[in-house]
């Protein structure tokens, strides 16, 4: 089931969404939903990284150690 949520979008952002919509041949609704999904996925990645960083039992390694462990 879908819900409806009203939001206020600054005119500059609305114009950019309209431009992208026209360029891609997609609805403004689809562009906005895809942007929100991308944001939520990125935020989840941020939360996971922060959690691992703050976890004293999760060993941090340097980029060099990572390359060595991958053999590159």
ABEGO torsion letter per residue (X at the ends): XBBBBBBBBBAAAAAAAAAAAAAAGBBAAAAAAAAAAAAAAAAAAAAAAAAAAABAABBBBBAAAAAAAAGX
